[in-house]
Amino acid sequence: MVSSAMPVRYAPIVVRLLTVTEAQERVLERVRTLPLEPVPIAEAAGRVLGEDARALVDLPPFESSAMDGFAVRAADLPGRLPVVEHIAAGRPATGPLGPGESMGIATGGVVPAGADAVVPVEYVVHHDNDIVVDEAPEPGANVRPRGGDLRAGEVVVPAGVRLGAAAVGALAAAGVAEVHCARRPRVAVLTTGTELARPGEPLAAGQVYEANGTMLAAAVASAGGDIELLPAVEDTEEAHRRSLERGLTTDVLVTSGGVSVGPHDLVRRIEAELGVEEIFWRVAVKPGKPVSFGVRGETLVFGLPGNPVSSLVGFELFVRPALLALQGLASPLPRLERGRLAKSVRRNPARDELIRARSRLDPDGIVLEPLEGQESHMIARAALADALVLAPMGEGELEVGEPVAYLPLR
Protein backbone atom coordinates (compact mmCIF):
# COMPACT_ATOMS: atom_id res chain seq x y z
CA MET A 1 0.00 0.00 0.00
CA VAL A 2 1.26 3.45 -0.86
CA SER A 3 0.87 6.01 1.91
CA SER A 4 -1.17 9.07 1.05
CA ALA A 5 0.67 11.20 3.63
CA MET A 6 2.34 14.24 2.14
CA PRO A 7 6.10 14.54 2.71
CA VAL A 8 7.21 17.09 5.27
CA ARG A 9 8.50 20.26 3.63
CA TYR A 10 10.38 23.13 5.18
CA ALA A 11 9.86 26.74 4.21
CA PRO A 12 12.92 28.43 2.72
CA ILE A 13 14.91 30.50 5.18
CA VAL A 14 15.22 34.06 3.90
CA VAL A 15 16.38 35.83 7.08
CA ARG A 16 19.90 37.30 6.83
CA LEU A 17 22.36 35.02 8.57
CA LEU A 18 24.33 36.34 11.51
CA THR A 19 28.01 36.91 10.94
CA VAL A 20 30.46 35.02 13.13
CA THR A 21 31.16 38.19 15.10
CA GLU A 22 27.46 38.87 15.68
CA ALA A 23 26.86 35.29 16.81
CA GLN A 24 29.84 35.41 19.19
CA GLU A 25 28.50 38.63 20.69
CA ARG A 26 25.11 37.02 21.32
CA VAL A 27 26.77 34.06 23.03
CA LEU A 28 28.94 36.19 25.32
CA GLU A 29 26.00 38.43 26.23
CA ARG A 30 24.43 35.39 27.92
CA VAL A 31 27.51 34.25 29.85
CA ARG A 32 27.85 34.88 33.59
CA THR A 33 31.09 34.02 35.36
CA LEU A 34 30.72 30.99 37.60
CA PRO A 35 31.19 31.24 41.40
CA LEU A 36 34.73 31.36 42.78
CA GLU A 37 36.38 28.55 44.69
CA PRO A 38 39.78 28.22 46.41
CA VAL A 39 42.41 26.34 44.41
CA PRO A 40 45.81 25.23 45.78
CA ILE A 41 48.58 26.81 43.75
CA ALA A 42 49.99 23.39 42.85
CA GLU A 43 46.67 22.58 41.12
CA ALA A 44 46.06 25.99 39.53
CA ALA A 45 47.69 25.55 36.11
CA GLY A 46 45.07 26.12 33.42
CA ARG A 47 42.65 27.84 35.80
CA VAL A 48 41.49 31.45 35.39
CA LEU A 49 42.08 33.85 38.27
CA GLY A 50 38.87 35.28 39.66
CA GLU A 51 40.59 38.03 41.62
CA ASP A 52 43.98 39.74 41.66
CA ALA A 53 46.71 37.63 43.28
CA ARG A 54 49.13 39.76 45.31
CA ALA A 55 52.64 39.06 46.55
CA LEU A 56 53.01 38.23 50.24
CA VAL A 57 56.75 39.02 50.23
CA ASP A 58 59.20 41.12 48.25
CA LEU A 59 60.72 39.39 45.22
CA PRO A 60 63.50 38.69 45.85
CA PRO A 61 62.92 38.90 49.62
CA PHE A 62 66.52 40.05 50.27
CA GLU A 63 69.53 41.36 48.37
CA SER A 64 70.96 38.32 46.62
CA SER A 65 73.88 37.45 44.42
CA ALA A 66 73.32 37.05 40.69
CA MET A 67 76.58 35.10 40.28
CA ASP A 68 78.88 32.64 41.96
CA GLY A 69 81.72 34.85 43.20
CA PHE A 70 82.80 37.07 46.05
CA ALA A 71 80.89 39.73 47.96
CA VAL A 72 83.03 42.86 48.34
CA ARG A 73 83.01 46.59 48.97
CA ALA A 74 83.59 48.22 45.59
CA ALA A 75 85.72 50.91 47.23
CA ASP A 76 88.24 48.26 48.42
CA LEU A 77 89.17 47.29 44.86
CA PRO A 78 91.29 46.79 42.85
CA GLY A 79 93.52 44.92 45.26
CA ARG A 80 94.01 41.83 47.39
CA LEU A 81 91.37 40.80 49.96
CA PRO A 82 91.14 37.95 52.45
CA VAL A 83 88.18 35.57 52.20
CA VAL A 84 86.63 35.54 55.67
CA GLU A 85 83.51 33.39 55.08
CA HIS A 86 81.61 31.42 52.44
CA ILE A 87 77.88 32.04 51.88
CA ALA A 88 75.64 29.36 50.39
CA ALA A 89 72.07 29.81 49.13
CA GLY A 90 69.84 29.51 52.18
CA ARG A 91 72.76 30.01 54.60
CA PRO A 92 73.47 33.72 55.22
CA ALA A 93 76.73 35.09 56.60
CA THR A 94 77.22 35.03 60.35
CA GLY A 95 78.00 38.75 60.39
CA PRO A 96 78.56 41.84 58.25
CA LEU A 97 81.40 42.26 55.79
CA GLY A 98 84.15 44.40 57.24
CA PRO A 99 86.37 46.89 55.38
CA GLY A 100 89.10 45.19 53.35
CA GLU A 101 87.37 41.77 53.45
CA SER A 102 85.58 39.49 50.98
CA MET A 103 83.16 36.60 51.33
CA GLY A 104 82.65 33.77 48.89
CA ILE A 105 79.00 33.67 47.78
CA ALA A 106 76.84 31.32 45.70
CA THR A 107 74.19 32.42 43.21
CA GLY A 108 71.07 33.28 45.20
CA GLY A 109 72.97 33.76 48.44
CA VAL A 110 72.16 36.69 50.74
CA VAL A 111 74.55 39.58 50.09
CA PRO A 112 75.95 40.41 53.54
CA ALA A 113 75.55 43.78 55.20
CA GLY A 114 78.48 45.99 54.27
CA ALA A 115 78.93 44.51 50.77
CA ASP A 116 77.76 46.45 47.72
CA ALA A 117 78.99 44.30 44.81
CA VAL A 118 79.75 40.73 43.78
CA VAL A 119 82.82 39.90 41.69
CA PRO A 120 82.26 36.78 39.55
CA VAL A 121 84.58 33.91 40.39
CA GLU A 122 86.10 33.94 36.91
CA TYR A 123 87.36 37.52 37.44
CA VAL A 124 89.49 36.77 40.50
CA VAL A 125 92.88 35.15 41.11
CA HIS A 126 93.19 32.95 44.20
CA HIS A 127 96.21 33.15 46.49
CA ASP A 128 95.81 30.77 49.42
CA ASN A 129 92.85 32.27 51.33
CA ASP A 130 93.01 35.60 49.51
CA ILE A 131 91.66 36.84 46.20
CA VAL A 132 93.20 39.37 43.84
CA VAL A 133 90.91 41.55 41.72
CA ASP A 134 92.49 43.73 39.05
CA GLU A 135 89.49 45.95 38.29
CA ALA A 136 87.02 47.57 40.67
CA PRO A 137 83.35 46.68 40.09
CA GLU A 138 80.62 49.27 39.99
CA PRO A 139 78.59 49.49 43.22
CA GLY A 140 75.57 47.20 42.81
CA ALA A 141 77.29 44.95 40.27
CA ASN A 142 75.77 41.44 40.24
CA VAL A 143 73.53 42.24 43.22
CA ARG A 144 69.82 41.60 42.88
CA PRO A 145 68.05 44.29 44.93
CA ARG A 146 65.35 43.34 47.40
CA GLY A 147 61.97 43.78 45.73
CA GLY A 148 63.62 44.36 42.35
CA ASP A 149 61.09 42.05 40.70
CA LEU A 150 58.03 42.82 42.82
CA ARG A 151 57.12 44.40 46.14
CA ALA A 152 54.94 42.77 48.77
CA GLY A 153 51.31 43.74 48.17
CA GLU A 154 51.73 44.31 44.44
CA VAL A 155 49.70 42.29 41.93
CA VAL A 156 51.58 39.23 40.68
CA VAL A 157 48.86 38.10 38.25
CA PRO A 158 45.64 40.08 37.65
CA ALA A 159 42.13 38.66 37.59
CA GLY A 160 40.99 37.26 34.26
CA VAL A 161 44.28 35.58 33.34
CA ARG A 162 44.53 31.86 32.63
CA LEU A 163 47.46 30.55 34.63
CA GLY A 164 50.38 28.97 32.81
CA ALA A 165 53.55 27.48 34.23
CA ALA A 166 55.38 30.81 34.59
CA ALA A 167 52.44 32.45 36.37
CA VAL A 168 52.09 29.53 38.79
CA GLY A 169 55.83 29.74 39.50
CA ALA A 170 55.66 33.49 40.12
CA LEU A 171 52.75 33.08 42.52
CA ALA A 172 54.54 30.36 44.46
CA ALA A 173 57.70 32.50 44.64
CA ALA A 174 55.59 35.37 46.01
CA GLY A 175 54.34 33.15 48.83
CA VAL A 176 50.85 32.56 47.42
CA ALA A 177 49.62 29.12 48.50
CA GLU A 178 46.04 29.41 47.23
CA VAL A 179 44.17 31.38 44.58
CA HIS A 180 40.49 31.95 43.91
CA CYS A 181 39.17 30.86 40.52
CA ALA A 182 35.76 30.37 38.97
CA ARG A 183 34.82 26.74 39.28
CA ARG A 184 35.21 24.64 36.18
CA PRO A 185 32.05 24.61 34.01
CA ARG A 186 30.19 21.29 33.95
CA VAL A 187 29.67 20.40 30.30
CA ALA A 188 27.46 17.65 28.88
CA VAL A 189 28.25 16.43 25.36
CA LEU A 190 25.59 14.51 23.44
CA THR A 191 25.86 13.06 19.95
CA THR A 192 22.78 11.96 18.03
CA GLY A 193 22.14 9.41 15.31
CA THR A 194 20.92 5.84 14.99
CA GLU A 195 23.88 5.19 12.69
CA LEU A 196 26.46 5.66 15.47
CA ALA A 197 28.39 2.74 16.95
CA ARG A 198 30.91 2.82 19.77
CA PRO A 199 34.57 2.45 18.73
CA GLY A 200 35.66 -1.13 19.27
CA GLU A 201 32.28 -2.63 18.41
CA PRO A 202 31.64 -4.28 15.02
CA LEU A 203 29.90 -2.02 12.52
CA ALA A 204 26.48 -3.04 11.28
CA ALA A 205 25.28 -2.11 7.80
CA GLY A 206 25.02 1.67 7.46
CA GLN A 207 26.81 2.42 10.74
CA VAL A 208 29.81 4.62 11.43
CA TYR A 209 31.88 4.96 14.56
CA GLU A 210 30.88 7.73 16.94
CA ALA A 211 33.78 10.21 16.96
CA ASN A 212 32.29 13.65 17.54
CA GLY A 213 31.57 13.05 21.21
CA THR A 214 35.12 11.95 21.91
CA MET A 215 36.50 14.86 19.89
CA LEU A 216 34.30 17.42 21.63
CA ALA A 217 35.06 15.96 25.07
CA ALA A 218 38.77 16.44 24.37
CA ALA A 219 38.10 20.01 23.23
CA VAL A 220 36.05 20.73 26.38
CA ALA A 221 38.85 19.43 28.59
CA SER A 222 41.39 21.64 26.79
CA ALA A 223 39.15 24.65 27.50
CA GLY A 224 39.01 23.88 31.23
CA GLY A 225 35.62 22.20 31.44
CA ASP A 226 34.56 19.15 33.45
CA ILE A 227 33.09 16.80 30.90
CA GLU A 228 30.09 14.49 31.08
CA LEU A 229 30.05 12.49 27.84
CA LEU A 230 26.52 11.18 27.45
CA PRO A 231 25.87 8.00 25.43
CA ALA A 232 24.97 8.65 21.79
CA VAL A 233 21.21 8.57 21.21
CA GLU A 234 19.20 7.02 18.42
CA ASP A 235 16.83 9.10 16.33
CA THR A 236 13.71 8.75 18.49
CA GLU A 237 11.91 11.45 20.41
CA GLU A 238 11.96 9.48 23.66
CA ALA A 239 15.72 8.91 23.56
CA HIS A 240 16.38 12.54 22.64
CA ARG A 241 14.12 13.89 25.37
CA ARG A 242 15.65 11.72 28.09
CA SER A 243 19.24 12.63 27.21
CA LEU A 244 18.53 16.32 26.60
CA GLU A 245 16.83 16.60 29.98
CA ARG A 246 19.94 15.12 31.59
CA GLY A 247 22.24 17.47 29.69
CA LEU A 248 20.20 20.53 30.66
CA THR A 249 21.12 20.02 34.33
CA THR A 250 24.72 21.11 33.61
CA ASP A 251 26.24 24.54 32.96
CA VAL A 252 26.65 23.88 29.24
CA LEU A 253 24.99 21.37 26.93
CA VAL A 254 26.72 20.69 23.62
CA THR A 255 24.94 18.50 21.07
CA SER A 256 26.34 17.26 17.79
CA GLY A 257 23.94 16.39 14.98
CA GLY A 258 20.19 16.81 14.62
CA VAL A 259 20.16 20.62 14.20
CA SER A 260 19.40 20.90 10.48
CA VAL A 261 16.02 20.45 8.74
CA GLY A 262 15.89 16.73 7.97
CA PRO A 263 13.08 14.46 9.22
CA HIS A 264 15.41 12.99 11.89
CA ASP A 265 16.75 16.34 13.08
CA LEU A 266 14.91 16.43 16.40
CA VAL A 267 17.23 18.38 18.69
CA ARG A 268 15.96 21.94 18.30
CA ARG A 269 12.27 21.02 18.49
CA ILE A 270 12.63 18.90 21.61
CA GLU A 271 14.87 21.49 23.25
CA ALA A 272 12.14 24.07 22.64
CA GLU A 273 9.59 21.75 24.24
CA LEU A 274 11.93 21.46 27.24
CA GLY A 275 12.02 25.23 27.66
CA VAL A 276 15.18 26.19 25.77
CA GLU A 277 15.00 29.73 24.36
CA GLU A 278 16.75 29.68 20.99
CA ILE A 279 18.91 32.78 20.51
CA PHE A 280 20.07 32.00 16.99
CA TRP A 281 20.17 29.25 14.41
CA ARG A 282 22.51 29.29 11.41
CA VAL A 283 25.56 31.52 10.99
CA ALA A 284 27.25 32.78 7.83
CA VAL A 285 30.26 30.47 8.13
CA LYS A 286 31.54 27.41 6.29
CA PRO A 287 31.81 24.77 7.61
CA GLY A 288 29.29 24.93 10.43
CA LYS A 289 26.39 26.99 9.06
CA PRO A 290 23.52 25.20 10.90
CA VAL A 291 24.91 25.89 14.40
CA SER A 292 22.38 26.85 17.07
CA PHE A 293 22.61 28.54 20.45
CA GLY A 294 20.04 28.90 23.20
CA VAL A 295 19.59 29.11 26.96
CA ARG A 296 17.44 27.55 29.63
CA GLY A 297 17.87 29.29 32.93
CA GLU A 298 21.63 29.44 33.53
CA THR A 299 22.39 26.60 31.09
CA LEU A 300 23.99 27.49 27.76
CA VAL A 301 22.87 25.21 24.94
CA PHE A 302 24.90 24.74 21.76
CA GLY A 303 23.76 22.67 18.79
CA LEU A 304 26.65 21.77 16.51
CA PRO A 305 26.28 20.11 13.10
CA GLY A 306 26.88 16.38 12.78
CA ASN A 307 29.70 16.59 10.26
CA PRO A 308 32.84 16.34 12.39
CA VAL A 309 34.76 19.27 10.90
CA SER A 310 31.67 21.47 11.23
CA SER A 311 31.38 20.41 14.88
CA LEU A 312 35.02 21.23 15.51
CA VAL A 313 34.80 24.65 13.87
CA GLY A 314 31.59 25.45 15.74
CA PHE A 315 33.27 24.51 18.99
CA GLU A 316 36.29 26.74 18.37
CA LEU A 317 34.21 29.73 17.28
CA PHE A 318 31.40 29.61 19.83
CA VAL A 319 31.70 26.97 22.55
CA ARG A 320 35.33 27.50 23.59
CA PRO A 321 34.83 31.28 24.04
CA ALA A 322 31.76 30.59 26.19
CA LEU A 323 33.64 28.10 28.38
CA LEU A 324 36.52 30.53 28.86
CA ALA A 325 34.12 33.39 29.64
CA LEU A 326 32.31 31.24 32.22
CA GLN A 327 35.69 30.89 33.93
CA GLY A 328 36.23 34.66 33.84
CA LEU A 329 38.90 34.91 31.13
CA ALA A 330 39.30 38.57 30.23
CA SER A 331 39.62 37.96 26.46
CA PRO A 332 37.79 34.73 25.61
CA LEU A 333 37.40 35.13 21.84
CA PRO A 334 39.75 33.28 19.48
CA ARG A 335 43.02 35.12 18.90
CA LEU A 336 43.72 35.31 15.19
CA GLU A 337 47.31 35.42 13.99
CA ARG A 338 48.78 36.52 10.67
CA GLY A 339 50.42 34.51 7.91
CA ARG A 340 50.73 34.22 4.14
CA LEU A 341 49.01 31.82 1.77
CA ALA A 342 51.08 29.16 0.00
CA LYS A 343 48.40 28.75 -2.68
CA SER A 344 45.32 30.62 -3.79
CA VAL A 345 41.90 30.13 -2.17
CA ARG A 346 38.54 30.95 -3.76
CA ARG A 347 36.31 33.09 -1.55
CA ASN A 348 32.68 32.28 -0.76
CA PRO A 349 30.33 35.14 -1.72
CA ALA A 350 27.83 34.35 1.06
CA ARG A 351 29.86 33.09 4.01
CA ASP A 352 33.17 33.40 5.79
CA GLU A 353 35.09 30.19 5.22
CA LEU A 354 37.62 28.52 7.47
CA ILE A 355 40.17 26.58 5.46
CA ARG A 356 42.08 23.75 7.11
CA ALA A 357 45.81 24.28 6.60
CA ARG A 358 49.30 23.32 7.71
CA SER A 359 51.63 26.08 8.86
CA ARG A 360 55.37 26.36 8.45
CA LEU A 361 57.90 29.00 9.37
CA ASP A 362 60.09 30.53 6.69
CA PRO A 363 62.42 33.57 6.89
CA ASP A 364 59.52 35.93 6.11
CA GLY A 365 57.14 34.50 8.71
CA ILE A 366 54.33 31.94 8.82
CA VAL A 367 53.28 30.30 5.55
CA LEU A 368 49.93 28.49 5.39
CA GLU A 369 49.39 25.54 3.05
CA PRO A 370 45.67 24.71 2.54
CA LEU A 371 45.05 20.97 2.70
CA GLU A 372 43.50 18.87 -0.01
CA GLY A 373 40.01 17.67 0.91
CA GLN A 374 38.07 20.47 2.59
CA GLU A 375 34.73 18.63 2.85
CA SER A 376 33.23 18.83 6.31
CA HIS A 377 33.05 15.05 6.81
CA MET A 378 36.82 14.58 6.31
CA ILE A 379 37.97 14.36 9.92
CA ALA A 380 41.13 12.40 9.08
CA ARG A 381 42.22 15.18 6.71
CA ALA A 382 41.31 17.80 9.31
CA ALA A 383 43.49 16.02 11.88
CA LEU A 384 46.51 17.01 9.78
CA ALA A 385 45.67 20.71 10.09
CA ASP A 386 47.23 22.99 12.68
CA ALA A 387 45.50 26.15 11.45
CA LEU A 388 42.14 27.45 10.24
CA VAL A 389 42.67 30.13 7.61
CA LEU A 390 39.95 32.78 7.48
CA ALA A 391 38.75 33.49 3.95
CA PRO A 392 36.30 36.40 4.43
CA MET A 393 33.10 36.26 2.42
CA GLY A 394 33.39 37.99 -0.92
CA GLU A 395 34.13 37.58 -4.60
CA GLY A 396 37.28 36.38 -6.30
CA GLU A 397 40.30 34.70 -4.77
CA LEU A 398 42.86 35.17 -2.05
CA GLU A 399 46.11 35.02 -3.99
CA VAL A 400 49.36 33.18 -3.29
CA GLY A 401 51.44 35.19 -0.82
CA GLU A 402 48.48 37.30 0.32
CA PRO A 403 48.42 38.11 4.05
CA VAL A 404 45.59 36.30 5.85
CA ALA A 405 44.31 35.82 9.38
CA TYR A 406 44.32 32.33 10.83
CA LEU A 407 43.32 30.54 14.01
CA PRO A 408 46.01 28.22 15.39
CA LEU A 409 44.80 24.74 16.35
CA ARG A 410 46.79 23.57 19.36
N, C-alpha and C positions, 0 to 999 in steps of 0.2 A: 504494500500500500504506500502511496506517495503522500507525504504530509502536505496539508494545505496551508500550514503555518508560513507566514511571510518571514523572510530572513531579517534579522536585526540590522538596521542601518544607522549610521551615525551622521549627524549633521556636520557639514564642513566647518572647521574652525577658522574664523576670519579675524579674530581679535589679534592685534599686534603682539608678537611675542616679546616678553621681557628680555632685555640684554642680560648678559652675565652679571654686570655690575649692579643693575637694578635688582636682580634676584638675590644677589649677595646682601644688598642693603636690607631687603625685606626679611631675610633670615636673621641678620644680626640685630634688627629692631626687636625681635622676639626673644632674644637671649638675655637671661639674667644670671649673673655670676652665682655659682653654688656656694653654700655656706663654708666658712673656713674651718680647718681642723689643724691641730698641732702635728708636725712631722719631724721626726729626728733627722738631724742634718745628714747622717749616714744613709738615710733612705730618701733624700730629697732630690736626687738627680732626676731631671725630667719633669719635676713639679713646677707650678707657676706660683710665685710669691703673691700672697694676698695682701701683704702690708710691707712697708719698708723694713729691711733688716739692718740694724745698726751695730757698729763695732762696740764690743765691751771693753776693749783695751786698745792702746796705741799700737800701730803696726809700722815698724817693729816696736816692741814694748820697751826697748832700751837701745842705746847706741851700740851698734854691733859692727864687727869687722866684715868687710866685703871680700877679704882675701886671707889666705894663709900667709902669715908674715910676723911682723914685730910692731907692737904698739909703742909709740915714741912721742916725745915732744918735738914738734917741727923745729923749734928754736935751738935744740941741742945738736942739730945736724947741719952740714956733714961732720963726720967724726966717728969715734970709736965709743961704743956703749956696752956696759955689762948687761947680761940677760939675768934678771933677778927672779923671774917666775914664768911659768908657762900656763896659758889660759886655754882651756878646751871649751867647746860649745856645751852650755849647760853647767859649767863650772867656773864661776867668776873668780877674779883675783882676790887674794886675801886682804889686800889693801891698795891704796892709791899708788900711782907711778910717781916716783920721786924725780927731781931734776937730775939729768945725766944718766938716767936708767932706761932700759927697754924691757919689754915682756913679750915672749913668744905668744902668738894668738892664732887660733884656728878660725876658719870662716864661720861666721855666726856667733863667735864668742863675744862676750860683753867687753867693750872697750873700757879700760879702767879709768877711774877718775884721775885727772892729771894728764892723760894722753890726749892728743888732738890729731893724730894721724897714724896710719898703718903703712909700713914699708913692706911690699911683697917680698917673700922669701928669696925670690930669684934676683933681687936687687941688692942683696947683702953678701958680705964675705965673712965667714965664721973664723974666729981665732979663739980656740979653747971655749970659754964661756962668754966671749965678747962677740959683738958684731961690728963690722965696719961698713959705713954707708957713705958713698962718695958724693951724693947729691941730696940736698935737703928737699923733703916733700912739702907740698903746699899744706897749710892747716886744713883739716877735714878730708885729706886724701884717703880714699878707701875706707871711710867711716860712714856707715849708714845711720842717719840721724833718727832719733826716737820720733815716731809718728810721721816719718818721711813719706810713708805710703798712705796712711790714714790715721786720723785721730779718733780716740774713743768718743762715741756718740754720733759720729758721722755715718751716713748711709753707705753700707757696703754694696748692697744690691737693692734697687728700688722695686716697689710693687709692680706687678704686671710683667715681670721677666721670667722666662722659663729657664730653670737652673741647669747649667751644664757643669762639666767637671771643674773648670776654672772657678766658677762662681761658688760651687760647693767648697772648694779648697779655700777660697778667700774668706768665706763665712766661718769655716772651722778655725782658720788662723786668727780671726777676730774674736774668737771665744764664743761664737754662737753655737749652741748645742741643739736648738730647736727652732724651726720656722713655722709660720702659719700660712697654709695654702688652701685654696678651694679644694674641696674633696673631689676625687676623680668622678667624672660623670658615668653613670650606669647606662650602658648602651646595649639594647637588644638588636640582634641582626636576624632577619627572617628572609629566606629565599622561598620562592613559590614556583610550582610547576610539577605536574604529574610525571613529567619525563625525567626527573632528577633521581639519580641513584647515588648512594654514598660511595666515596672512593674505597676500593678494596672489595666491593661486592661485584658479582658478575652483572654485566649489562644485559637487560632484556631488549627486545626489539623496540627501536625508537627512543631508547634512553640515552642520556649523557650523564657524565659524572658531575655532581654538584661541586662547583668551584667558587662561585661568587661569595658564598657565606664565609668560606675559609679565607678568601682574599680580603673581604671587608673586615673580618675579625682581626686580621693582621694589621690592616690600616688603622682600625680603631685603637689597637694597642699602641701603635706608633704615635698616635695623637694623644695618648695619656688616658684613654678610657678604660673602664672595667667592662669586659665584654661578657654578654650572655648570648651564645650562639644557639638559637632555637632550631629544632629540627625542621628541615624543608617540608613544606606542606603541599599536598595535592590540590588540584584545581576544583575544590568543592567549597561551597559557602560555609558549611559547618567547620571544616578544617581551618579555613581562613579566619573565621570569626574567633575561634578558640585561641589560635596563636596570636592574632592581633590584639585581643584582649590582654593576653599575657604580656606582650611587648609594650603595651600602653601603660604599664605600671612602672616603667623605668624613666630615666631622664630623657633618653633619646631612643626612638624606634627607627631603624633603618631597614626598609624592605628592598628586595631586588627582584624585579619581574612583576608583571600584573598591573602596570600603571599606564598601558596604552589603551587602545580602543577595541581590542579583539574580544570575542565572546567569552574567553577564559580570563580576561583581565578584570579581576574582582576586587583588587586591593582598594582603590579609591572609593568605590561605592560602599563597601563594608566599613571602611574607616569612617565615612560620613555617617553611616547608621550608628556607629559607636561614639559619635560626638566629636569627631575630628573636624576642625575648621580648616578648610583648604585655603592657603594663602596664595599659592600660584601652582599652575600646572603648565609645563612646557616652557622652555627657554631657548633663545636663539643661539644655540651652540651645537656643534657637531664634533664628536659623538655626544649623545646624552640629551637630546631634545626633549623627550617625554618625562623629564624629571618633575617630581611634585614635592611640595613642602606644605605642611600644615601644623596645627597645634591642638592639643587637648589639655586644658589646664596648663601645667608647667611642662608637659611633655612635648618635645619637638619631634615631628614626624616627617621623615624623608622617604620618598618613593623613588628608587633608582631603577633605570631600565634593566631588563634581563640580560642584554648582551654584555659580556664581561668588561670590555673596554669602556663602554658607556657607563657602567656602574663605577668603574675606577675613576673616570674623569668626573662624574657627578660627585663622588666622594671628595676628591681633591678640591673641587671648586666650591662646594656648599657644606658638606658634612664636616670636614676637617676644620674649617674656620669656626663653625658652630661649637665643636668640641673644645677648641682652644679658647674661644670666648667664654664658654661656661666655666673654664678654669681661671678666667681673669687675665688672659694674655692681652697685653696692651695693643698689639698689632696682629690680629688673628688672620687677616686675609693672606692669600698666597703672595709670596715675594717673587716677582718676575725679575729675571736677569737678562743680560743682553749678549747676543752672539750674532754670527753671520751664517747665512745659508750656504750649504755645500752644493745644493742643486735647487732648481726653481720649483715653486709650489703654486698651483692654481688656487685662486681665492674663490670663496663661496659667496655669491651675491646676497644671500639671505641670512647667513649665520656666520658667527665666528667659528673657526675650526681649529682644533688642537691636533697637531700632527705629531705622531710618535717619532722620535729621532734618537740617534746616538750622538753624543758630544765628544769632541776631542780638542785638545789645546794645541794651537800652533803659535808661532812667534807673534802673530797679530791678535791673538785672543781666542775665544771659544768659537769653534766651527761646528755646525749642526747638520748632520746627515740624516734626512728623512728616510725612514725604513720602507722597504717594499711591503705591501700588504697592510693597508690602512683600514680594512673593514672592521667593524666594531665587534665581530665575534672572534677575531684572531688574537686570543689571549697569549698564545705562545709567541707570536711575533711581538706583541706589546711587552712581554717580559724582557725582551732585548733592549728596550728603550730606557734611557736614563733622563729623557727630557721630553716635555710637551711644548712644541713650538706653536705660538699663537699666530695664526693667519687671520687678521681682522676681516670681517665681512666686506665685500666689495668686488669690483670687477678686475679682470686681468690677472696678472701673476706677480708673485714675489720672486725677484730675480736672484740668480746665483750671486753670492757675495753681499746681498742686501742685509742691512742690520734688522734683526727681529728680536722680539721679546720671547722668552721661554721660561717654563716652570720646571725646575730641576725635580727629578723623581729620585728620592733617596730612601 
